[in-house]
Amino acid sequence: MQEIVSYLVQHPEVLEQVMFGKASLLGVDNDQLLSIIKAFEGFELQGKVTLWNLNKG
């Protein structure tokens, strides 16, 4: 699982394809996939807020 998450951090376009059903992650069940997607959604949201705050000042 850690290797998959590391790969997705380096290649966020793959996660996007997985989310839109254009790709799949081998060896990952649906519960794990939902957990990964939720984690990345939170990470992405936090990154956008941080970036917005930096641009504001």
N, C-alpha and C positions, 0 to 999 in steps of 0.2 A: 504494500500500500504506500509506503514512504517513497519508493521509487516512482510510482505513478504520480504522486503529488509533486515530487521534484520535477518530473518531466513536464507536467502541466504548468508549473510556475515558469519554466523556461520557454514553453510553447503554448501560450494562452489561446492561440487560434484553434488548437486541437480541442480544448475544453469547449469553445464556442460551437465547434462542429458536433461534439457529443451532445451538447444541450439542444441543438436543433435536429438531432436524430440523423445526422449525416455521417457519424462515426460512432464507434463503440469502444469501450475499454474491456479488453479480454481479462477474464479472471476477476471481474468486479461485479458483485451482485447488485440488485436494484437499491437495497438499503445503503450499501456503501456508496453507490453512485450519487444518491440523493444527499448523503452527508458531504461528499466532496463538492457537489454543486453549491450547497448552502454555504459551505466554508468559503468558497471562492467568491460567492456573491457578497458576503460580508466583507471580505478582503478588498474587493473591487470598490464597494461603496465607501469604505474607510479611506482608500487611496484617493478617490475623487474628492472627498471632503477635505482631506489634507491638502491636496493640490489647490483646491479652491481657496482655502485659508491662506496658503502661501502667496497666491496671486493677489489676494485682497489687500495685503499689507504693503 
